[in-house]
Amino acid sequence: MKHLTRLATVATLMTTLTTFAYAGGHANWASVPDQSSVGFGSIKKDTVGEVHHFEDVSGTVSEAGELAVSINLGSVETYIDIRNERMIEHVFQAADAKATLAGEVDMDEFNDLAVGETTLTDFEGVLSLGGLEADIEAELLVARLTEDRVLVTTANMIMLSTADLGFDAGIDTLMQLAKLPGITRVTPVTVRMVFEK
């Protein structure tokens, strides 16, 4: 798993948390755009660490516990315009490229979560990107903010390999263009999402 994987993973985590916070059994949950983010880190030259994120991440959870998350890979923000453009072209290979995550959660387990309470839960799903699929596993922290809002975050950093979804060739190109001796092929991913119904 790599940049896409981490993104999808983050998105999945958020959606899952939303599902967990579901307490009414009669409504779907949807992510709040300006309060939701998927972040990932990278290290270049063995010593320079940088933080990036995707700005367009959305997710829903149905009353049956079916979750669907979409990450717009073209919304990557690395805080350097030319690097954003190069990642979109060489790593994600299209401005409209998307990663999707699908999975299911047990709604009954979280129906009794009261406002102000938190819970930890394990999540498993499938990340799809460019015809490839990868299994995703993560531990999530879910916090009930109000009756209609839930905060979902990764309980720990998720470490993903860039090789699993075929991104290594694109990273090689980035290294050549930026004249870098190396870019790490394992990246930490974090997710912070707020869902509401």
Salt bridges, closest charged atoms under 4 A:
GLU50 OE2 - LYS44 NZ 3.46
GLU50 OE1 - ARG83 NH1 2.81
GLU55 OE2 - HIS53 NE2 3.70
GLU89 OE1 - HIS90 NE2 3.73
GLU147 OE1 - ARG144 NH2 3.40
ASP168 OD1 - ARG185 NH1 3.30
ASP172 OD1 - ARG185 NH2 2.63
GLU196 OE1 - ARG149 NE 3.05
